[in-house]
Amino acid sequence: MFTDVYSGNFEAMAAVDQFDSVRAQIGINHDGFSWILEPGQTFTSPEAVLVFSDEGLGRMSRTFHDLWRQHLISGRWKNKTRPVLVNNWEATYFDFDDKKLLQIADAARDMGIEMLVMDDGWFGRRNKDDSSLGDWKATITG
């Protein structure tokens, strides 16, 4: 299992050659990415992490999560239990309003969920996968 320590647009691939050797590659997605370096400047790419286990997927998953917990998570949450959250996306996709979100929040509260993530669609006329991402403007009211 491998991933970038990066939340941006990345590309990962694995290929098997004619000798059954596997080659894995991960990094910033080259599509739409450019970076101009002036003389003397440097660029540091995001780190990648890889874990392996010959004891199955469960052991690999535990190793991966231990790596993050012990070496990559910093700040106040490193050694604390993190809040349980619910994300509205799978429940509502593009079809939600205040009433639906409040119903989700009320049900979440009743189940002991501590945080609600209002995902995708809150920022404008997002009603399909190829519109409204990044074209919103924040407004402050009241």
PyMOL commands that place a pseudoatom at each C-alpha (Angstrom):
pseudoatom trace, name=CA, resn=MET, resi=1, chain=A, elem=C, hetatm=0, pos=[0.000, 0.000, 0.000]
pseudoatom trace, name=CA, resn=PHE, resi=2, chain=A, elem=C, hetatm=0, pos=[1.363, 3.404, -0.848]
pseudoatom trace, name=CA, resn=THR, resi=3, chain=A, elem=C, hetatm=0, pos=[0.150, 6.983, -0.730]
pseudoatom trace, name=CA, resn=ASP, resi=4, chain=A, elem=C, hetatm=0, pos=[1.387, 10.550, -0.827]
pseudoatom trace, name=CA, resn=VAL, resi=5, chain=A, elem=C, hetatm=0, pos=[1.521, 12.623, 2.333]
pseudoatom trace, name=CA, resn=TYR, resi=6, chain=A, elem=C, hetatm=0, pos=[-0.317, 15.222, 0.302]
pseudoatom trace, name=CA, resn=SER, resi=7, chain=A, elem=C, hetatm=0, pos=[-3.974, 16.073, -0.166]
pseudoatom trace, name=CA, resn=GLY, resi=8, chain=A, elem=C, hetatm=0, pos=[-3.601, 17.573, -3.614]
pseudoatom trace, name=CA, resn=ASN, resi=9, chain=A, elem=C, hetatm=0, pos=[-3.956, 16.084, -7.057]
pseudoatom trace, name=CA, resn=PHE, resi=10, chain=A, elem=C, hetatm=0, pos=[-1.626, 13.102, -7.274]
pseudoatom trace, name=CA, resn=GLU, resi=11, chain=A, elem=C, hetatm=0, pos=[-1.147, 10.131, -9.542]
pseudoatom trace, name=CA, resn=ALA, resi=12, chain=A, elem=C, hetatm=0, pos=[-0.406, 6.576, -8.465]
pseudoatom trace, name=CA, resn=MET, resi=13, chain=A, elem=C, hetatm=0, pos=[0.178, 3.573, -10.666]
pseudoatom trace, name=CA, resn=ALA, resi=14, chain=A, elem=C, hetatm=0, pos=[1.438, 0.033, -10.530]
pseudoatom trace, name=CA, resn=ALA, resi=15, chain=A, elem=C, hetatm=0, pos=[2.541, -2.121, -13.443]
pseudoatom trace, name=CA, resn=VAL, resi=16, chain=A, elem=C, hetatm=0, pos=[3.610, -5.736, -13.811]
pseudoatom trace, name=CA, resn=ASP, resi=17, chain=A, elem=C, hetatm=0, pos=[6.217, -6.493, -16.466]
pseudoatom trace, name=CA, resn=GLN, resi=18, chain=A, elem=C, hetatm=0, pos=[6.773, -9.648, -18.498]
pseudoatom trace, name=CA, resn=PHE, resi=19, chain=A, elem=C, hetatm=0, pos=[8.990, -11.053, -15.697]
pseudoatom trace, name=CA, resn=ASP, resi=20, chain=A, elem=C, hetatm=0, pos=[6.224, -10.603, -13.066]
pseudoatom trace, name=CA, resn=SER, resi=21, chain=A, elem=C, hetatm=0, pos=[8.114, -7.744, -11.432]
pseudoatom trace, name=CA, resn=VAL, resi=22, chain=A, elem=C, hetatm=0, pos=[5.922, -4.988, -10.017]
pseudoatom trace, name=CA, resn=ARG, resi=23, chain=A, elem=C, hetatm=0, pos=[6.815, -1.331, -10.400]
pseudoatom trace, name=CA, resn=ALA, resi=24, chain=A, elem=C, hetatm=0, pos=[4.946, 1.254, -8.305]
pseudoatom trace, name=CA, resn=GLN, resi=25, chain=A, elem=C, hetatm=0, pos=[5.083, 5.004, -8.807]
pseudoatom trace, name=CA, resn=ILE, resi=26, chain=A, elem=C, hetatm=0, pos=[3.394, 7.860, -6.996]
pseudoatom trace, name=CA, resn=GLY, resi=27, chain=A, elem=C, hetatm=0, pos=[3.724, 11.633, -7.100]
pseudoatom trace, name=CA, resn=ILE, resi=28, chain=A, elem=C, hetatm=0, pos=[2.153, 14.920, -8.069]
pseudoatom trace, name=CA, resn=ASN, resi=29, chain=A, elem=C, hetatm=0, pos=[-0.159, 14.496, -11.037]
pseudoatom trace, name=CA, resn=HIS, resi=30, chain=A, elem=C, hetatm=0, pos=[1.642, 15.968, -14.022]
pseudoatom trace, name=CA, resn=ASP, resi=31, chain=A, elem=C, hetatm=0, pos=[-1.649, 16.875, -15.713]
pseudoatom trace, name=CA, resn=GLY, resi=32, chain=A, elem=C, hetatm=0, pos=[-2.175, 20.573, -15.091]
pseudoatom trace, name=CA, resn=PHE, resi=33, chain=A, elem=C, hetatm=0, pos=[0.890, 20.923, -12.873]
pseudoatom trace, name=CA, resn=SER, resi=34, chain=A, elem=C, hetatm=0, pos=[3.849, 23.160, -13.614]
pseudoatom trace, name=CA, resn=TRP, resi=35, chain=A, elem=C, hetatm=0, pos=[6.472, 24.766, -11.453]
pseudoatom trace, name=CA, resn=ILE, resi=36, chain=A, elem=C, hetatm=0, pos=[9.025, 27.257, -12.671]
pseudoatom trace, name=CA, resn=LEU, resi=37, chain=A, elem=C, hetatm=0, pos=[12.317, 27.150, -10.815]
pseudoatom trace, name=CA, resn=GLU, resi=38, chain=A, elem=C, hetatm=0, pos=[14.544, 30.156, -11.076]
pseudoatom trace, name=CA, resn=PRO, resi=39, chain=A, elem=C, hetatm=0, pos=[18.308, 29.599, -10.835]
pseudoatom trace, name=CA, resn=GLY, resi=40, chain=A, elem=C, hetatm=0, pos=[19.252, 28.637, -7.286]
pseudoatom trace, name=CA, resn=GLN, resi=41, chain=A, elem=C, hetatm=0, pos=[15.698, 27.741, -6.241]
pseudoatom trace, name=CA, resn=THR, resi=42, chain=A, elem=C, hetatm=0, pos=[14.628, 24.266, -5.182]
pseudoatom trace, name=CA, resn=PHE, resi=43, chain=A, elem=C, hetatm=0, pos=[11.415, 22.293, -5.182]
pseudoatom trace, name=CA, resn=THR, resi=44, chain=A, elem=C, hetatm=0, pos=[10.631, 19.611, -2.637]
pseudoatom trace, name=CA, resn=SER, resi=45, chain=A, elem=C, hetatm=0, pos=[7.994, 17.159, -3.706]
pseudoatom trace, name=CA, resn=PRO, resi=46, chain=A, elem=C, hetatm=0, pos=[5.507, 15.701, -1.215]
pseudoatom trace, name=CA, resn=GLU, resi=47, chain=A, elem=C, hetatm=0, pos=[6.657, 12.654, 0.693]
pseudoatom trace, name=CA, resn=ALA, resi=48, chain=A, elem=C, hetatm=0, pos=[5.310, 9.228, -0.168]
pseudoatom trace, name=CA, resn=VAL, resi=49, chain=A, elem=C, hetatm=0, pos=[4.853, 6.331, 2.245]
pseudoatom trace, name=CA, resn=LEU, resi=50, chain=A, elem=C, hetatm=0, pos=[4.776, 2.635, 1.482]
pseudoatom trace, name=CA, resn=VAL, resi=51, chain=A, elem=C, hetatm=0, pos=[3.982, -0.306, 3.717]
pseudoatom trace, name=CA, resn=PHE, resi=52, chain=A, elem=C, hetatm=0, pos=[4.201, -4.022, 3.014]
pseudoatom trace, name=CA, resn=SER, resi=53, chain=A, elem=C, hetatm=0, pos=[3.082, -7.136, 4.801]
pseudoatom trace, name=CA, resn=ASP, resi=54, chain=A, elem=C, hetatm=0, pos=[3.389, -10.784, 3.958]
pseudoatom trace, name=CA, resn=GLU, resi=55, chain=A, elem=C, hetatm=0, pos=[0.701, -11.451, 6.581]
pseudoatom trace, name=CA, resn=GLY, resi=56, chain=A, elem=C, hetatm=0, pos=[-2.316, -10.252, 4.613]
pseudoatom trace, name=CA, resn=LEU, resi=57, chain=A, elem=C, hetatm=0, pos=[-4.356, -7.114, 4.112]
pseudoatom trace, name=CA, resn=GLY, resi=58, chain=A, elem=C, hetatm=0, pos=[-5.292, -6.769, 7.798]
pseudoatom trace, name=CA, resn=ARG, resi=59, chain=A, elem=C, hetatm=0, pos=[-1.655, -6.655, 8.936]
pseudoatom trace, name=CA, resn=MET, resi=60, chain=A, elem=C, hetatm=0, pos=[-0.815, -4.233, 6.132]
pseudoatom trace, name=CA, resn=SER, resi=61, chain=A, elem=C, hetatm=0, pos=[-3.680, -1.945, 7.144]
pseudoatom trace, name=CA, resn=ARG, resi=62, chain=A, elem=C, hetatm=0, pos=[-2.609, -1.991, 10.798]
pseudoatom trace, name=CA, resn=THR, resi=63, chain=A, elem=C, hetatm=0, pos=[1.008, -1.257, 9.805]
pseudoatom trace, name=CA, resn=PHE, resi=64, chain=A, elem=C, hetatm=0, pos=[-0.145, 1.626, 7.623]
pseudoatom trace, name=CA, resn=HIS, resi=65, chain=A, elem=C, hetatm=0, pos=[-2.280, 3.150, 10.388]
pseudoatom trace, name=CA, resn=ASP, resi=66, chain=A, elem=C, hetatm=0, pos=[0.483, 2.673, 12.974]
pseudoatom trace, name=CA, resn=LEU, resi=67, chain=A, elem=C, hetatm=0, pos=[2.904, 4.498, 10.653]
pseudoatom trace, name=CA, resn=TRP, resi=68, chain=A, elem=C, hetatm=0, pos=[0.556, 7.495, 10.438]
pseudoatom trace, name=CA, resn=ARG, resi=69, chain=A, elem=C, hetatm=0, pos=[-0.214, 7.529, 14.150]
pseudoatom trace, name=CA, resn=GLN, resi=70, chain=A, elem=C, hetatm=0, pos=[3.404, 7.213, 15.278]
pseudoatom trace, name=CA, resn=HIS, resi=71, chain=A, elem=C, hetatm=0, pos=[5.249, 9.275, 12.692]
pseudoatom trace, name=CA, resn=LEU, resi=72, chain=A, elem=C, hetatm=0, pos=[3.023, 11.516, 10.595]
pseudoatom trace, name=CA, resn=ILE, resi=73, chain=A, elem=C, hetatm=0, pos=[0.232, 12.901, 12.792]
pseudoatom trace, name=CA, resn=SER, resi=74, chain=A, elem=C, hetatm=0, pos=[1.350, 15.905, 14.748]
pseudoatom trace, name=CA, resn=GLY, resi=75, chain=A, elem=C, hetatm=0, pos=[-0.237, 18.467, 16.956]
pseudoatom trace, name=CA, resn=ARG, resi=76, chain=A, elem=C, hetatm=0, pos=[-2.837, 18.103, 19.619]
pseudoatom trace, name=CA, resn=TRP, resi=77, chain=A, elem=C, hetatm=0, pos=[-4.499, 15.014, 18.109]
pseudoatom trace, name=CA, resn=LYS, resi=78, chain=A, elem=C, hetatm=0, pos=[-1.379, 12.830, 17.908]
pseudoatom trace, name=CA, resn=ASN, resi=79, chain=A, elem=C, hetatm=0, pos=[-2.102, 10.851, 21.078]
pseudoatom trace, name=CA, resn=LYS, resi=80, chain=A, elem=C, hetatm=0, pos=[-5.779, 11.615, 21.537]
pseudoatom trace, name=CA, resn=THR, resi=81, chain=A, elem=C, hetatm=0, pos=[-8.961, 9.974, 20.369]
pseudoatom trace, name=CA, resn=ARG, resi=82, chain=A, elem=C, hetatm=0, pos=[-10.250, 12.024, 17.491]
pseudoatom trace, name=CA, resn=PRO, resi=83, chain=A, elem=C, hetatm=0, pos=[-13.887, 13.164, 17.257]
pseudoatom trace, name=CA, resn=VAL, resi=84, chain=A, elem=C, hetatm=0, pos=[-16.338, 10.916, 15.456]
pseudoatom trace, name=CA, resn=LEU, resi=85, chain=A, elem=C, hetatm=0, pos=[-17.783, 12.664, 12.425]
pseudoatom trace, name=CA, resn=VAL, resi=86, chain=A, elem=C, hetatm=0, pos=[-20.457, 12.209, 9.800]
pseudoatom trace, name=CA, resn=ASN, resi=87, chain=A, elem=C, hetatm=0, pos=[-20.176, 13.569, 6.268]
pseudoatom trace, name=CA, resn=ASN, resi=88, chain=A, elem=C, hetatm=0, pos=[-23.398, 14.480, 4.458]
pseudoatom trace, name=CA, resn=TRP, resi=89, chain=A, elem=C, hetatm=0, pos=[-22.133, 13.647, 0.929]
pseudoatom trace, name=CA, resn=GLU, resi=90, chain=A, elem=C, hetatm=0, pos=[-23.236, 10.010, 0.696]
pseudoatom trace, name=CA, resn=ALA, resi=91, chain=A, elem=C, hetatm=0, pos=[-26.575, 10.803, 2.329]
pseudoatom trace, name=CA, resn=THR, resi=92, chain=A, elem=C, hetatm=0, pos=[-27.481, 13.752, 0.110]
pseudoatom trace, name=CA, resn=TYR, resi=93, chain=A, elem=C, hetatm=0, pos=[-25.115, 14.067, -2.877]
pseudoatom trace, name=CA, resn=PHE, resi=94, chain=A, elem=C, hetatm=0, pos=[-26.262, 17.273, -4.610]
pseudoatom trace, name=CA, resn=ASP, resi=95, chain=A, elem=C, hetatm=0, pos=[-29.803, 17.211, -3.246]
pseudoatom trace, name=CA, resn=PHE, resi=96, chain=A, elem=C, hetatm=0, pos=[-29.884, 18.854, 0.171]
pseudoatom trace, name=CA, resn=ASP, resi=97, chain=A, elem=C, hetatm=0, pos=[-31.206, 21.863, 1.972]
pseudoatom trace, name=CA, resn=ASP, resi=98, chain=A, elem=C, hetatm=0, pos=[-31.222, 23.220, 5.511]
pseudoatom trace, name=CA, resn=LYS, resi=99, chain=A, elem=C, hetatm=0, pos=[-33.956, 20.798, 6.580]
pseudoatom trace, name=CA, resn=LYS, resi=100, chain=A, elem=C, hetatm=0, pos=[-32.070, 17.697, 5.389]
pseudoatom trace, name=CA, resn=LEU, resi=101, chain=A, elem=C, hetatm=0, pos=[-28.815, 18.856, 6.982]
pseudoatom trace, name=CA, resn=LEU, resi=102, chain=A, elem=C, hetatm=0, pos=[-30.537, 19.538, 10.296]
pseudoatom trace, name=CA, resn=GLN, resi=103, chain=A, elem=C, hetatm=0, pos=[-32.118, 16.064, 10.208]
pseudoatom trace, name=CA, resn=ILE, resi=104, chain=A, elem=C, hetatm=0, pos=[-28.672, 14.527, 9.670]
pseudoatom trace, name=CA, resn=ALA, resi=105, chain=A, elem=C, hetatm=0, pos=[-27.185, 16.679, 12.447]
pseudoatom trace, name=CA, resn=ASP, resi=106, chain=A, elem=C, hetatm=0, pos=[-29.973, 15.730, 14.877]
pseudoatom trace, name=CA, resn=ALA, resi=107, chain=A, elem=C, hetatm=0, pos=[-29.621, 12.000, 14.120]
pseudoatom trace, name=CA, resn=ALA, resi=108, chain=A, elem=C, hetatm=0, pos=[-25.832, 12.269, 14.424]
pseudoatom trace, name=CA, resn=ARG, resi=109, chain=A, elem=C, hetatm=0, pos=[-26.114, 13.974, 17.797]
pseudoatom trace, name=CA, resn=ASP, resi=110, chain=A, elem=C, hetatm=0, pos=[-28.491, 11.276, 19.033]
pseudoatom trace, name=CA, resn=MET, resi=111, chain=A, elem=C, hetatm=0, pos=[-25.922, 8.615, 18.066]
pseudoatom trace, name=CA, resn=GLY, resi=112, chain=A, elem=C, hetatm=0, pos=[-23.089, 10.423, 19.848]
pseudoatom trace, name=CA, resn=ILE, resi=113, chain=A, elem=C, hetatm=0, pos=[-21.415, 11.700, 16.698]
pseudoatom trace, name=CA, resn=GLU, resi=114, chain=A, elem=C, hetatm=0, pos=[-19.411, 14.786, 17.546]
pseudoatom trace, name=CA, resn=MET, resi=115, chain=A, elem=C, hetatm=0, pos=[-18.851, 16.548, 14.242]
pseudoatom trace, name=CA, resn=LEU, resi=116, chain=A, elem=C, hetatm=0, pos=[-20.754, 17.153, 10.996]
pseudoatom trace, name=CA, resn=VAL, resi=117, chain=A, elem=C, hetatm=0, pos=[-18.879, 17.778, 7.768]
pseudoatom trace, name=CA, resn=MET, resi=118, chain=A, elem=C, hetatm=0, pos=[-21.016, 19.616, 5.254]
pseudoatom trace, name=CA, resn=ASP, resi=119, chain=A, elem=C, hetatm=0, pos=[-19.422, 18.381, 2.065]
pseudoatom trace, name=CA, resn=ASP, resi=120, chain=A, elem=C, hetatm=0, pos=[-19.737, 19.385, -1.569]
pseudoatom trace, name=CA, resn=GLY, resi=121, chain=A, elem=C, hetatm=0, pos=[-22.537, 21.548, -2.777]
pseudoatom trace, name=CA, resn=TRP, resi=122, chain=A, elem=C, hetatm=0, pos=[-22.765, 24.175, -0.075]
pseudoatom trace, name=CA, resn=PHE, resi=123, chain=A, elem=C, hetatm=0, pos=[-20.972, 26.768, -2.131]
pseudoatom trace, name=CA, resn=GLY, resi=124, chain=A, elem=C, hetatm=0, pos=[-23.262, 27.438, -5.048]
pseudoatom trace, name=CA, resn=ARG, resi=125, chain=A, elem=C, hetatm=0, pos=[-25.083, 25.738, -7.855]
pseudoatom trace, name=CA, resn=ARG, resi=126, chain=A, elem=C, hetatm=0, pos=[-23.252, 22.432, -7.633]
pseudoatom trace, name=CA, resn=ASN, resi=127, chain=A, elem=C, hetatm=0, pos=[-25.639, 19.948, -9.218]
pseudoatom trace, name=CA, resn=LYS, resi=128, chain=A, elem=C, hetatm=0, pos=[-23.263, 17.776, -11.229]
pseudoatom trace, name=CA, resn=ASP, resi=129, chain=A, elem=C, hetatm=0, pos=[-19.696, 16.535, -10.927]
pseudoatom trace, name=CA, resn=ASP, resi=130, chain=A, elem=C, hetatm=0, pos=[-18.151, 18.980, -13.379]
pseudoatom trace, name=CA, resn=SER, resi=131, chain=A, elem=C, hetatm=0, pos=[-19.487, 22.310, -12.130]
pseudoatom trace, name=CA, resn=SER, resi=132, chain=A, elem=C, hetatm=0, pos=[-18.972, 24.795, -9.340]
pseudoatom trace, name=CA, resn=LEU, resi=133, chain=A, elem=C, hetatm=0, pos=[-15.765, 23.413, -7.865]
pseudoatom trace, name=CA, resn=GLY, resi=134, chain=A, elem=C, hetatm=0, pos=[-13.640, 26.395, -6.997]
pseudoatom trace, name=CA, resn=ASP, resi=135, chain=A, elem=C, hetatm=0, pos=[-15.923, 29.031, -8.508]
pseudoatom trace, name=CA, resn=TRP, resi=136, chain=A, elem=C, hetatm=0, pos=[-17.617, 30.095, -5.298]
pseudoatom trace, name=CA, resn=LYS, resi=137, chain=A, elem=C, hetatm=0, pos=[-17.286, 33.251, -3.232]
pseudoatom trace, name=CA, resn=ALA, resi=138, chain=A, elem=C, hetatm=0, pos=[-17.632, 33.307, 0.533]
pseudoatom trace, name=CA, resn=THR, resi=139, chain=A, elem=C, hetatm=0, pos=[-20.132, 35.729, 2.000]
pseudoatom trace, name=CA, resn=ILE, resi=140, chain=A, elem=C, hetatm=0, pos=[-20.660, 36.651, 5.617]
pseudoatom trace, name=CA, resn=THR, resi=141, chain=A, elem=C, hetatm=0, pos=[-24.196, 37.390, 6.755]
pseudoatom trace, name=CA, resn=GLY, resi=142, chain=A, elem=C, hetatm=0, pos=[-25.845, 38.443, 9.979]
for i in range(1, 142): cmd.bond("trace and resi %d" % i, "trace and resi %d" % (i + 1))
show_as sticks, trace
zoom trace
